[in-house]
Amino acid sequence: MIKPGQMTTLLQVLEKLRHEKKDNEFRWTPEGFTAGRGKNYQPEDLRIIRTFRFEGESNPDDSSILYVIEANDGLVGYTIDTYGAASSHDDEEGYDNFIRKIPVENRDDQLIFEL
């Protein structure tokens, strides 16, 4: 378990997700998010339950964000994106627009996923 105040890296979070069997990668397609199980999810089928932001030590191009997502069928996984000037999702109906439509779960203590 990572203690408060310790540096958390993208690799540490991905390893924690893998260890908890929550390492399903949600990938955006024009039909919605898919986790490689033959099902497409729409924003109303999903909840963002935790976010992690990472910034490169010396290069702003290394900025990324990991969203931990829970689907209405109980599947928990993640999606990773860059943010800031490096974000490459320019189309109106693309990833950025899709992710903005996913509700953020209001959990004070984030019990479903803690580091």
Phi and psi restraints in degrees (range 20) as a CNS / XPLOR table:
assign (resid 1 and name C) (resid 2 and name N)
       (resid 2 and name CA) (resid 2 and name C) 1.0 -87.6 20.0 2
assign (resid 2 and name N) (resid 2 and name CA)
       (resid 2 and name C) (resid 3 and name N) 1.0 127.6 20.0 2
assign (resid 2 and name C) (resid 3 and name N)
       (resid 3 and name CA) (resid 3 and name C) 1.0 -80.9 20.0 2
assign (resid 3 and name N) (resid 3 and name CA)
       (resid 3 and name C) (resid 4 and name N) 1.0 150.2 20.0 2
assign (resid 3 and name C) (resid 4 and name N)
       (resid 4 and name CA) (resid 4 and name C) 1.0 -54.7 20.0 2
assign (resid 4 and name N) (resid 4 and name CA)
       (resid 4 and name C) (resid 5 and name N) 1.0 139.1 20.0 2
assign (resid 4 and name C) (resid 5 and name N)
       (resid 5 and name CA) (resid 5 and name C) 1.0 92.7 20.0 2
assign (resid 5 and name N) (resid 5 and name CA)
       (resid 5 and name C) (resid 6 and name N) 1.0 -17.8 20.0 2
assign (resid 5 and name C) (resid 6 and name N)
       (resid 6 and name CA) (resid 6 and name C) 1.0 -74.7 20.0 2
assign (resid 6 and name N) (resid 6 and name CA)
       (resid 6 and name C) (resid 7 and name N) 1.0 149.0 20.0 2
assign (resid 6 and name C) (resid 7 and name N)
       (resid 7 and name CA) (resid 7 and name C) 1.0 -68.3 20.0 2
assign (resid 7 and name N) (resid 7 and name CA)
       (resid 7 and name C) (resid 8 and name N) 1.0 131.9 20.0 2
assign (resid 7 and name C) (resid 8 and name N)
       (resid 8 and name CA) (resid 8 and name C) 1.0 -109.6 20.0 2
assign (resid 8 and name N) (resid 8 and name CA)
       (resid 8 and name C) (resid 9 and name N) 1.0 126.7 20.0 2
assign (resid 8 and name C) (resid 9 and name N)
       (resid 9 and name CA) (resid 9 and name C) 1.0 -106.0 20.0 2
assign (resid 9 and name N) (resid 9 and name CA)
       (resid 9 and name C) (resid 10 and name N) 1.0 162.9 20.0 2
assign (resid 9 and name C) (resid 10 and name N)
       (resid 10 and name CA) (resid 10 and name C) 1.0 -57.3 20.0 2
assign (resid 10 and name N) (resid 10 and name CA)
       (resid 10 and name C) (resid 11 and name N) 1.0 -42.4 20.0 2
assign (resid 10 and name C) (resid 11 and name N)
       (resid 11 and name CA) (resid 11 and name C) 1.0 -62.1 20.0 2
assign (resid 11 and name N) (resid 11 and name CA)
       (resid 11 and name C) (resid 12 and name N) 1.0 -40.8 20.0 2
assign (resid 11 and name C) (resid 12 and name N)
       (resid 12 and name CA) (resid 12 and name C) 1.0 -62.3 20.0 2
assign (resid 12 and name N) (resid 12 and name CA)
       (resid 12 and name C) (resid 13 and name N) 1.0 -42.8 20.0 2
assign (resid 12 and name C) (resid 13 and name N)
       (resid 13 and name CA) (resid 13 and name C) 1.0 -66.7 20.0 2
assign (resid 13 and name N) (resid 13 and name CA)
       (resid 13 and name C) (resid 14 and name N) 1.0 -44.4 20.0 2
assign (resid 13 and name C) (resid 14 and name N)
       (resid 14 and name CA) (resid 14 and name C) 1.0 -62.0 20.0 2
assign (resid 14 and name N) (resid 14 and name CA)
       (resid 14 and name C) (resid 15 and name N) 1.0 -38.7 20.0 2
assign (resid 14 and name C) (resid 15 and name N)
       (resid 15 and name CA) (resid 15 and name C) 1.0 -66.4 20.0 2
assign (resid 15 and name N) (resid 15 and name CA)
       (resid 15 and name C) (resid 16 and name N) 1.0 -40.3 20.0 2
assign (resid 15 and name C) (resid 16 and name N)
       (resid 16 and name CA) (resid 16 and name C) 1.0 -62.2 20.0 2
assign (resid 16 and name N) (resid 16 and name CA)
       (resid 16 and name C) (resid 17 and name N) 1.0 -43.6 20.0 2
assign (resid 16 and name C) (resid 17 and name N)
       (resid 17 and name CA) (resid 17 and name C) 1.0 -61.4 20.0 2
assign (resid 17 and name N) (resid 17 and name CA)
       (resid 17 and name C) (resid 18 and name N) 1.0 -43.1 20.0 2
assign (resid 17 and name C) (resid 18 and name N)
       (resid 18 and name CA) (resid 18 and name C) 1.0 -62.5 20.0 2
assign (resid 18 and name N) (resid 18 and name CA)
       (resid 18 and name C) (resid 19 and name N) 1.0 -44.6 20.0 2
assign (resid 18 and name C) (resid 19 and name N)
       (resid 19 and name CA) (resid 19 and name C) 1.0 -61.0 20.0 2
assign (resid 19 and name N) (resid 19 and name CA)
       (resid 19 and name C) (resid 20 and name N) 1.0 -36.4 20.0 2
assign (resid 19 and name C) (resid 20 and name N)
       (resid 20 and name CA) (resid 20 and name C) 1.0 -90.1 20.0 2
assign (resid 20 and name N) (resid 20 and name CA)
       (resid 20 and name C) (resid 21 and name N) 1.0 6.9 20.0 2
assign (resid 20 and name C) (resid 21 and name N)
       (resid 21 and name CA) (resid 21 and name C) 1.0 58.1 20.0 2
assign (resid 21 and name N) (resid 21 and name CA)
       (resid 21 and name C) (resid 22 and name N) 1.0 38.8 20.0 2
assign (resid 21 and name C) (resid 22 and name N)
       (resid 22 and name CA) (resid 22 and name C) 1.0 -120.2 20.0 2
assign (resid 22 and name N) (resid 22 and name CA)
       (resid 22 and name C) (resid 23 and name N) 1.0 31.6 20.0 2
assign (resid 22 and name C) (resid 23 and name N)
       (resid 23 and name CA) (resid 23 and name C) 1.0 -99.8 20.0 2
assign (resid 23 and name N) (resid 23 and name CA)
       (resid 23 and name C) (resid 24 and name N) 1.0 34.9 20.0 2
assign (resid 23 and name C) (resid 24 and name N)
       (resid 24 and name CA) (resid 24 and name C) 1.0 -78.8 20.0 2
assign (resid 24 and name N) (resid 24 and name CA)
       (resid 24 and name C) (resid 25 and name N) 1.0 121.6 20.0 2
assign (resid 24 and name C) (resid 25 and name N)
       (resid 25 and name CA) (resid 25 and name C) 1.0 -88.3 20.0 2
assign (resid 25 and name N) (resid 25 and name CA)
       (resid 25 and name C) (resid 26 and name N) 1.0 119.0 20.0 2
assign (resid 25 and name C) (resid 26 and name N)
       (resid 26 and name CA) (resid 26 and name C) 1.0 -82.9 20.0 2
assign (resid 26 and name N) (resid 26 and name CA)
       (resid 26 and name C) (resid 27 and name N) 1.0 121.9 20.0 2
assign (resid 26 and name C) (resid 27 and name N)
       (resid 27 and name CA) (resid 27 and name C) 1.0 -114.1 20.0 2
assign (resid 27 and name N) (resid 27 and name CA)
       (resid 27 and name C) (resid 28 and name N) 1.0 138.8 20.0 2
assign (resid 27 and name C) (resid 28 and name N)
       (resid 28 and name CA) (resid 28 and name C) 1.0 -82.9 20.0 2
assign (resid 28 and name N) (resid 28 and name CA)
       (resid 28 and name C) (resid 29 and name N) 1.0 134.8 20.0 2
assign (resid 28 and name C) (resid 29 and name N)
       (resid 29 and name CA) (resid 29 and name C) 1.0 -132.4 20.0 2
assign (resid 29 and name N) (resid 29 and name CA)
       (resid 29 and name C) (resid 30 and name N) 1.0 166.3 20.0 2
assign (resid 29 and name C) (resid 30 and name N)
       (resid 30 and name CA) (resid 30 and name C) 1.0 -59.0 20.0 2
assign (resid 30 and name N) (resid 30 and name CA)
       (resid 30 and name C) (resid 31 and name N) 1.0 -18.8 20.0 2
assign (resid 30 and name C) (resid 31 and name N)
       (resid 31 and name CA) (resid 31 and name C) 1.0 -90.2 20.0 2
assign (resid 31 and name N) (resid 31 and name CA)
       (resid 31 and name C) (resid 32 and name N) 1.0 -2.8 20.0 2
assign (resid 31 and name C) (resid 32 and name N)
       (resid 32 and name CA) (resid 32 and name C) 1.0 124.5 20.0 2
assign (resid 32 and name N) (resid 32 and name CA)
       (resid 32 and name C) (resid 33 and name N) 1.0 -171.5 20.0 2
assign (resid 32 and name C) (resid 33 and name N)
       (resid 33 and name CA) (resid 33 and name C) 1.0 -78.0 20.0 2
assign (resid 33 and name N) (resid 33 and name CA)
       (resid 33 and name C) (resid 34 and name N) 1.0 142.6 20.0 2
assign (resid 33 and name C) (resid 34 and name N)
       (resid 34 and name CA) (resid 34 and name C) 1.0 -130.9 20.0 2
assign (resid 34 and name N) (resid 34 and name CA)
       (resid 34 and name C) (resid 35 and name N) 1.0 148.4 20.0 2
assign (resid 34 and name C) (resid 35 and name N)
       (resid 35 and name CA) (resid 35 and name C) 1.0 -116.7 20.0 2
assign (resid 35 and name N) (resid 35 and name CA)
       (resid 35 and name C) (resid 36 and name N) 1.0 23.4 20.0 2
assign (resid 35 and name C) (resid 36 and name N)
       (resid 36 and name CA) (resid 36 and name C) 1.0 73.9 20.0 2
assign (resid 36 and name N) (resid 36 and name CA)
       (resid 36 and name C) (resid 37 and name N) 1.0 22.8 20.0 2
assign (resid 36 and name C) (resid 37 and name N)
       (resid 37 and name CA) (resid 37 and name C) 1.0 -117.8 20.0 2
assign (resid 37 and name N) (resid 37 and name CA)
       (resid 37 and name C) (resid 38 and name N) 1.0 19.7 20.0 2
assign (resid 37 and name C) (resid 38 and name N)
       (resid 38 and name CA) (resid 38 and name C) 1.0 77.1 20.0 2
assign (resid 38 and name N) (resid 38 and name CA)
       (resid 38 and name C) (resid 39 and name N) 1.0 13.2 20.0 2
assign (resid 38 and name C) (resid 39 and name N)
       (resid 39 and name CA) (resid 39 and name C) 1.0 -126.4 20.0 2
assign (resid 39 and name N) (resid 39 and name CA)
       (resid 39 and name C) (resid 40 and name N) 1.0 139.6 20.0 2
assign (resid 39 and name C) (resid 40 and name N)
       (resid 40 and name CA) (resid 40 and name C) 1.0 -105.5 20.0 2
assign (resid 40 and name N) (resid 40 and name CA)
       (resid 40 and name C) (resid 41 and name N) 1.0 138.5 20.0 2
assign (resid 40 and name C) (resid 41 and name N)
       (resid 41 and name CA) (resid 41 and name C) 1.0 -110.9 20.0 2
assign (resid 41 and name N) (resid 41 and name CA)
       (resid 41 and name C) (resid 42 and name N) 1.0 139.6 20.0 2
assign (resid 41 and name C) (resid 42 and name N)
       (resid 42 and name CA) (resid 42 and name C) 1.0 -100.1 20.0 2
assign (resid 42 and name N) (resid 42 and name CA)
       (resid 42 and name C) (resid 43 and name N) 1.0 163.0 20.0 2
assign (resid 42 and name C) (resid 43 and name N)
       (resid 43 and name CA) (resid 43 and name C) 1.0 -52.9 20.0 2
assign (resid 43 and name N) (resid 43 and name CA)
       (resid 43 and name C) (resid 44 and name N) 1.0 -37.0 20.0 2
assign (resid 43 and name C) (resid 44 and name N)
       (resid 44 and name CA) (resid 44 and name C) 1.0 -70.8 20.0 2
assign (resid 44 and name N) (resid 44 and name CA)
       (resid 44 and name C) (resid 45 and name N) 1.0 -11.4 20.0 2
assign (resid 44 and name C) (resid 45 and name N)
       (resid 45 and name CA) (resid 45 and name C) 1.0 -90.1 20.0 2
assign (resid 45 and name N) (resid 45 and name CA)
       (resid 45 and name C) (resid 46 and name N) 1.0 -4.2 20.0 2
assign (resid 45 and name C) (resid 46 and name N)
       (resid 46 and name CA) (resid 46 and name C) 1.0 -126.3 20.0 2
assign (resid 46 and name N) (resid 46 and name CA)
       (resid 46 and name C) (resid 47 and name N) 1.0 158.7 20.0 2
assign (resid 46 and name C) (resid 47 and name N)
       (resid 47 and name CA) (resid 47 and name C) 1.0 -139.2 20.0 2
assign (resid 47 and name N) (resid 47 and name CA)
       (resid 47 and name C) (resid 48 and name N) 1.0 132.7 20.0 2
assign (resid 47 and name C) (resid 48 and name N)
       (resid 48 and name CA) (resid 48 and name C) 1.0 -81.8 20.0 2
assign (resid 48 and name N) (resid 48 and name CA)
       (resid 48 and name C) (resid 49 and name N) 1.0 119.7 20.0 2
assign (resid 48 and name C) (resid 49 and name N)
       (resid 49 and name CA) (resid 49 and name C) 1.0 -106.2 20.0 2
assign (resid 49 and name N) (resid 49 and name CA)
       (resid 49 and name C) (resid 50 and name N) 1.0 -10.4 20.0 2
assign (resid 49 and name C) (resid 50 and name N)
       (resid 50 and name CA) (resid 50 and name C) 1.0 -167.2 20.0 2
assign (resid 50 and name N) (resid 50 and name CA)
       (resid 50 and name C) (resid 51 and name N) 1.0 146.6 20.0 2
assign (resid 50 and name C) (resid 51 and name N)
       (resid 51 and name CA) (resid 51 and name C) 1.0 -129.4 20.0 2
assign (resid 51 and name N) (resid 51 and name CA)
       (resid 51 and name C) (resid 52 and name N) 1.0 147.7 20.0 2
assign (resid 51 and name C) (resid 52 and name N)
       (resid 52 and name CA) (resid 52 and name C) 1.0 -130.9 20.0 2
assign (resid 52 and name N) (resid 52 and name CA)
       (resid 52 and name C) (resid 53 and name N) 1.0 129.6 20.0 2
assign (resid 52 and name C) (resid 53 and name N)
       (resid 53 and name CA) (resid 53 and name C) 1.0 -109.7 20.0 2
assign (resid 53 and name N) (resid 53 and name CA)
       (resid 53 and name C) (resid 54 and name N) 1.0 138.7 20.0 2
assign (resid 53 and name C) (resid 54 and name N)
       (resid 54 and name CA) (resid 54 and name C) 1.0 -128.3 20.0 2
assign (resid 54 and name N) (resid 54 and name CA)
       (resid 54 and name C) (resid 55 and name N) 1.0 138.3 20.0 2
assign (resid 54 and name C) (resid 55 and name N)
       (resid 55 and name CA) (resid 55 and name C) 1.0 -126.4 20.0 2
assign (resid 55 and name N) (resid 55 and name CA)
       (resid 55 and name C) (resid 56 and name N) 1.0 136.1 20.0 2
assign (resid 55 and name C) (resid 56 and name N)
       (resid 56 and name CA) (resid 56 and name C) 1.0 -65.2 20.0 2
assign (resid 56 and name N) (resid 56 and name CA)
       (resid 56 and name C) (resid 57 and name N) 1.0 147.5 20.0 2
assign (resid 56 and name C) (resid 57 and name N)
       (resid 57 and name CA) (resid 57 and name C) 1.0 -64.8 20.0 2
assign (resid 57 and name N) (resid 57 and name CA)
       (resid 57 and name C) (resid 58 and name N) 1.0 -34.5 20.0 2
assign (resid 57 and name C) (resid 58 and name N)
       (resid 58 and name CA) (resid 58 and name C) 1.0 -130.0 20.0 2
assign (resid 58 and name N) (resid 58 and name CA)
       (resid 58 and name C) (resid 59 and name N) 1.0 -5.7 20.0 2
assign (resid 58 and name C) (resid 59 and name N)
       (resid 59 and name CA) (resid 59 and name C) 1.0 -131.3 20.0 2
assign (resid 59 and name N) (resid 59 and name CA)
       (resid 59 and name C) (resid 60 and name N) 1.0 114.2 20.0 2
assign (resid 59 and name C) (resid 60 and name N)
       (resid 60 and name CA) (resid 60 and name C) 1.0 -61.9 20.0 2
assign (resid 60 and name N) (resid 60 and name CA)
       (resid 60 and name C) (resid 61 and name N) 1.0 -17.8 20.0 2
assign (resid 60 and name C) (resid 61 and name N)
       (resid 61 and name CA) (resid 61 and name C) 1.0 -68.6 20.0 2
assign (resid 61 and name N) (resid 61 and name CA)
       (resid 61 and name C) (resid 62 and name N) 1.0 -12.8 20.0 2
assign (resid 61 and name C) (resid 62 and name N)
       (resid 62 and name CA) (resid 62 and name C) 1.0 -86.7 20.0 2
assign (resid 62 and name N) (resid 62 and name CA)
       (resid 62 and name C) (resid 63 and name N) 1.0 5.6 20.0 2
assign (resid 62 and name C) (resid 63 and name N)
       (resid 63 and name CA) (resid 63 and name C) 1.0 -71.1 20.0 2
assign (resid 63 and name N) (resid 63 and name CA)
       (resid 63 and name C) (resid 64 and name N) 1.0 128.6 20.0 2
assign (resid 63 and name C) (resid 64 and name N)
       (resid 64 and name CA) (resid 64 and name C) 1.0 -144.3 20.0 2
assign (resid 64 and name N) (resid 64 and name CA)
       (resid 64 and name C) (resid 65 and name N) 1.0 164.1 20.0 2
assign (resid 64 and name C) (resid 65 and name N)
       (resid 65 and name CA) (resid 65 and name C) 1.0 -135.7 20.0 2
assign (resid 65 and name N) (resid 65 and name CA)
       (resid 65 and name C) (resid 66 and name N) 1.0 136.5 20.0 2
assign (resid 65 and name C) (resid 66 and name N)
       (resid 66 and name CA) (resid 66 and name C) 1.0 -114.2 20.0 2
assign (resid 66 and name N) (resid 66 and name CA)
       (resid 66 and name C) (resid 67 and name N) 1.0 126.2 20.0 2
assign (resid 66 and name C) (resid 67 and name N)
       (resid 67 and name CA) (resid 67 and name C) 1.0 -103.7 20.0 2
assign (resid 67 and name N) (resid 67 and name CA)
       (resid 67 and name C) (resid 68 and name N) 1.0 125.9 20.0 2
assign (resid 67 and name C) (resid 68 and name N)
       (resid 68 and name CA) (resid 68 and name C) 1.0 -91.3 20.0 2
assign (resid 68 and name N) (resid 68 and name CA)
       (resid 68 and name C) (resid 69 and name N) 1.0 125.2 20.0 2
assign (resid 68 and name C) (resid 69 and name N)
       (resid 69 and name CA) (resid 69 and name C) 1.0 -123.7 20.0 2
assign (resid 69 and name N) (resid 69 and name CA)
       (resid 69 and name C) (resid 70 and name N) 1.0 140.2 20.0 2
assign (resid 69 and name C) (resid 70 and name N)
       (resid 70 and name CA) (resid 70 and name C) 1.0 -116.8 20.0 2
assign (resid 70 and name N) (resid 70 and name CA)
       (resid 70 and name C) (resid 71 and name N) 1.0 128.5 20.0 2
assign (resid 70 and name C) (resid 71 and name N)
       (resid 71 and name CA) (resid 71 and name C) 1.0 -88.9 20.0 2
assign (resid 71 and name N) (resid 71 and name CA)
       (resid 71 and name C) (resid 72 and name N) 1.0 160.9 20.0 2
assign (resid 71 and name C) (resid 72 and name N)
       (resid 72 and name CA) (resid 72 and name C) 1.0 -67.2 20.0 2
assign (resid 72 and name N) (resid 72 and name CA)
       (resid 72 and name C) (resid 73 and name N) 1.0 -11.7 20.0 2
assign (resid 72 and name C) (resid 73 and name N)
       (resid 73 and name CA) (resid 73 and name C) 1.0 -95.7 20.0 2
assign (resid 73 and name N) (resid 73 and name CA)
       (resid 73 and name C) (resid 74 and name N) 1.0 8.8 20.0 2
assign (resid 73 and name C) (resid 74 and name N)
       (resid 74 and name CA) (resid 74 and name C) 1.0 93.8 20.0 2
assign (resid 74 and name N) (resid 74 and name CA)
       (resid 74 and name C) (resid 75 and name N) 1.0 -8.5 20.0 2
assign (resid 74 and name C) (resid 75 and name N)
       (resid 75 and name CA) (resid 75 and name C) 1.0 -68.3 20.0 2
assign (resid 75 and name N) (resid 75 and name CA)
       (resid 75 and name C) (resid 76 and name N) 1.0 129.0 20.0 2
assign (resid 75 and name C) (resid 76 and name N)
       (resid 76 and name CA) (resid 76 and name C) 1.0 -115.7 20.0 2
assign (resid 76 and name N) (resid 76 and name CA)
       (resid 76 and name C) (resid 77 and name N) 1.0 135.1 20.0 2
assign (resid 76 and name C) (resid 77 and name N)
       (resid 77 and name CA) (resid 77 and name C) 1.0 -159.5 20.0 2
assign (resid 77 and name N) (resid 77 and name CA)
       (resid 77 and name C) (resid 78 and name N) 1.0 -155.6 20.0 2
assign (resid 77 and name C) (resid 78 and name N)
       (resid 78 and name CA) (resid 78 and name C) 1.0 -148.7 20.0 2
assign (resid 78 and name N) (resid 78 and name CA)
       (resid 78 and name C) (resid 79 and name N) 1.0 164.1 20.0 2
assign (resid 78 and name C) (resid 79 and name N)
       (resid 79 and name CA) (resid 79 and name C) 1.0 -140.2 20.0 2
assign (resid 79 and name N) (resid 79 and name CA)
       (resid 79 and name C) (resid 80 and name N) 1.0 146.9 20.0 2
assign (resid 79 and name C) (resid 80 and name N)
       (resid 80 and name CA) (resid 80 and name C) 1.0 -121.3 20.0 2
assign (resid 80 and name N) (resid 80 and name CA)
       (resid 80 and name C) (resid 81 and name N) 1.0 140.4 20.0 2
assign (resid 80 and name C) (resid 81 and name N)
       (resid 81 and name CA) (resid 81 and name C) 1.0 -145.0 20.0 2
assign (resid 81 and name N) (resid 81 and name CA)
       (resid 81 and name C) (resid 82 and name N) 1.0 160.3 20.0 2
assign (resid 81 and name C) (resid 82 and name N)
       (resid 82 and name CA) (resid 82 and name C) 1.0 -87.5 20.0 2
assign (resid 82 and name N) (resid 82 and name CA)
       (resid 82 and name C) (resid 83 and name N) 1.0 160.8 20.0 2
assign (resid 82 and name C) (resid 83 and name N)
       (resid 83 and name CA) (resid 83 and name C) 1.0 -138.3 20.0 2
assign (resid 83 and name N) (resid 83 and name CA)
       (resid 83 and name C) (resid 84 and name N) 1.0 168.0 20.0 2
assign (resid 83 and name C) (resid 84 and name N)
       (resid 84 and name CA) (resid 84 and name C) 1.0 82.2 20.0 2
assign (resid 84 and name N) (resid 84 and name CA)
       (resid 84 and name C) (resid 85 and name N) 1.0 -149.7 20.0 2
assign (resid 84 and name C) (resid 85 and name N)
       (resid 85 and name CA) (resid 85 and name C) 1.0 -63.9 20.0 2
assign (resid 85 and name N) (resid 85 and name CA)
       (resid 85 and name C) (resid 86 and name N) 1.0 -22.8 20.0 2
assign (resid 85 and name C) (resid 86 and name N)
       (resid 86 and name CA) (resid 86 and name C) 1.0 -82.7 20.0 2
assign (resid 86 and name N) (resid 86 and name CA)
       (resid 86 and name C) (resid 87 and name N) 1.0 -9.4 20.0 2
assign (resid 86 and name C) (resid 87 and name N)
       (resid 87 and name CA) (resid 87 and name C) 1.0 -60.4 20.0 2
assign (resid 87 and name N) (resid 87 and name CA)
       (resid 87 and name C) (resid 88 and name N) 1.0 134.9 20.0 2
assign (resid 87 and name C) (resid 88 and name N)
       (resid 88 and name CA) (resid 88 and name C) 1.0 -113.3 20.0 2
assign (resid 88 and name N) (resid 88 and name CA)
       (resid 88 and name C) (resid 89 and name N) 1.0 16.9 20.0 2
assign (resid 88 and name C) (resid 89 and name N)
       (resid 89 and name CA) (resid 89 and name C) 1.0 -100.7 20.0 2
assign (resid 89 and name N) (resid 89 and name CA)
       (resid 89 and name C) (resid 90 and name N) 1.0 90.8 20.0 2
assign (resid 89 and name C) (resid 90 and name N)
       (resid 90 and name CA) (resid 90 and name C) 1.0 -92.6 20.0 2
assign (resid 90 and name N) (resid 90 and name CA)
       (resid 90 and name C) (resid 91 and name N) 1.0 -23.4 20.0 2
assign (resid 90 and name C) (resid 91 and name N)
       (resid 91 and name CA) (resid 91 and name C) 1.0 -75.1 20.0 2
assign (resid 91 and name N) (resid 91 and name CA)
       (resid 91 and name C) (resid 92 and name N) 1.0 142.1 20.0 2
assign (resid 91 and name C) (resid 92 and name N)
       (resid 92 and name CA) (resid 92 and name C) 1.0 -58.8 20.0 2
assign (resid 92 and name N) (resid 92 and name CA)
       (resid 92 and name C) (resid 93 and name N) 1.0 -37.3 20.0 2
assign (resid 92 and name C) (resid 93 and name N)
       (resid 93 and name CA) (resid 93 and name C) 1.0 -97.1 20.0 2
assign (resid 93 and name N) (resid 93 and name CA)
       (resid 93 and name C) (resid 94 and name N) 1.0 16.0 20.0 2
assign (resid 93 and name C) (resid 94 and name N)
       (resid 94 and name CA) (resid 94 and name C) 1.0 -85.2 20.0 2
assign (resid 94 and name N) (resid 94 and name CA)
       (resid 94 and name C) (resid 95 and name N) 1.0 -159.5 20.0 2
assign (resid 94 and name C) (resid 95 and name N)
       (resid 95 and name CA) (resid 95 and name C) 1.0 -54.1 20.0 2
assign (resid 95 and name N) (resid 95 and name CA)
       (resid 95 and name C) (resid 96 and name N) 1.0 -49.4 20.0 2
assign (resid 95 and name C) (resid 96 and name N)
       (resid 96 and name CA) (resid 96 and name C) 1.0 -56.7 20.0 2
assign (resid 96 and name N) (resid 96 and name CA)
       (resid 96 and name C) (resid 97 and name N) 1.0 -46.3 20.0 2
assign (resid 96 and name C) (resid 97 and name N)
       (resid 97 and name CA) (resid 97 and name C) 1.0 -64.5 20.0 2
assign (resid 97 and name N) (resid 97 and name CA)
       (resid 97 and name C) (resid 98 and name N) 1.0 -41.4 20.0 2
assign (resid 97 and name C) (resid 98 and name N)
       (resid 98 and name CA) (resid 98 and name C) 1.0 -62.7 20.0 2
assign (resid 98 and name N) (resid 98 and name CA)
       (resid 98 and name C) (resid 99 and name N) 1.0 -48.5 20.0 2
assign (resid 98 and name C) (resid 99 and name N)
       (resid 99 and name CA) (resid 99 and name C) 1.0 -65.1 20.0 2
assign (resid 99 and name N) (resid 99 and name CA)
       (resid 99 and name C) (resid 100 and name N) 1.0 -32.6 20.0 2
assign (resid 99 and name C) (resid 100 and name N)
       (resid 100 and name CA) (resid 100 and name C) 1.0 -66.0 20.0 2
assign (resid 100 and name N) (resid 100 and name CA)
       (resid 100 and name C) (resid 101 and name N) 1.0 -25.1 20.0 2
assign (resid 100 and name C) (resid 101 and name N)
       (resid 101 and name CA) (resid 101 and name C) 1.0 -83.2 20.0 2
assign (resid 101 and name N) (resid 101 and name CA)
       (resid 101 and name C) (resid 102 and name N) 1.0 -13.4 20.0 2
assign (resid 101 and name C) (resid 102 and name N)
       (resid 102 and name CA) (resid 102 and name C) 1.0 -77.9 20.0 2
assign (resid 102 and name N) (resid 102 and name CA)
       (resid 102 and name C) (resid 103 and name N) 1.0 124.6 20.0 2
assign (resid 102 and name C) (resid 103 and name N)
       (resid 103 and name CA) (resid 103 and name C) 1.0 -63.2 20.0 2
assign (resid 103 and name N) (resid 103 and name CA)
       (resid 103 and name C) (resid 104 and name N) 1.0 146.0 20.0 2
assign (resid 103 and name C) (resid 104 and name N)
       (resid 104 and name CA) (resid 104 and name C) 1.0 -98.4 20.0 2
assign (resid 104 and name N) (resid 104 and name CA)
       (resid 104 and name C) (resid 105 and name N) 1.0 124.3 20.0 2
assign (resid 104 and name C) (resid 105 and name N)
       (resid 105 and name CA) (resid 105 and name C) 1.0 -68.7 20.0 2
assign (resid 105 and name N) (resid 105 and name CA)
       (resid 105 and name C) (resid 106 and name N) 1.0 131.0 20.0 2
assign (resid 105 and name C) (resid 106 and name N)
       (resid 106 and name CA) (resid 106 and name C) 1.0 -92.2 20.0 2
assign (resid 106 and name N) (resid 106 and name CA)
       (resid 106 and name C) (resid 107 and name N) 1.0 81.4 20.0 2
assign (resid 106 and name C) (resid 107 and name N)
       (resid 107 and name CA) (resid 107 and name C) 1.0 -112.1 20.0 2
assign (resid 107 and name N) (resid 107 and name CA)
       (resid 107 and name C) (resid 108 and name N) 1.0 118.2 20.0 2
assign (resid 107 and name C) (resid 108 and name N)
       (resid 108 and name CA) (resid 108 and name C) 1.0 -61.0 20.0 2
assign (resid 108 and name N) (resid 108 and name CA)
       (resid 108 and name C) (resid 109 and name N) 1.0 -43.5 20.0 2
assign (resid 108 and name C) (resid 109 and name N)
       (resid 109 and name CA) (resid 109 and name C) 1.0 -107.3 20.0 2
assign (resid 109 and name N) (resid 109 and name CA)
       (resid 109 and name C) (resid 110 and name N) 1.0 0.1 20.0 2
assign (resid 109 and name C) (resid 110 and name N)
       (resid 110 and name CA) (resid 110 and name C) 1.0 52.8 20.0 2
assign (resid 110 and name N) (resid 110 and name CA)
       (resid 110 and name C) (resid 111 and name N) 1.0 47.9 20.0 2
assign (resid 110 and name C) (resid 111 and name N)
       (resid 111 and name CA) (resid 111 and name C) 1.0 -63.3 20.0 2
assign (resid 111 and name N) (resid 111 and name CA)
       (resid 111 and name C) (resid 112 and name N) 1.0 -27.4 20.0 2
assign (resid 111 and name C) (resid 112 and name N)
       (resid 112 and name CA) (resid 112 and name C) 1.0 -65.6 20.0 2
assign (resid 112 and name N) (resid 112 and name CA)
       (resid 112 and name C) (resid 113 and name N) 1.0 -28.6 20.0 2
assign (resid 112 and name C) (resid 113 and name N)
       (resid 113 and name CA) (resid 113 and name C) 1.0 -149.9 20.0 2
assign (resid 113 and name N) (resid 113 and name CA)
       (resid 113 and name C) (resid 114 and name N) 1.0 106.5 20.0 2
assign (resid 113 and name C) (resid 114 and name N)
       (resid 114 and name CA) (resid 114 and name C) 1.0 -123.3 20.0 2
assign (resid 114 and name N) (resid 114 and name CA)
       (resid 114 and name C) (resid 115 and name N) 1.0 144.3 20.0 2
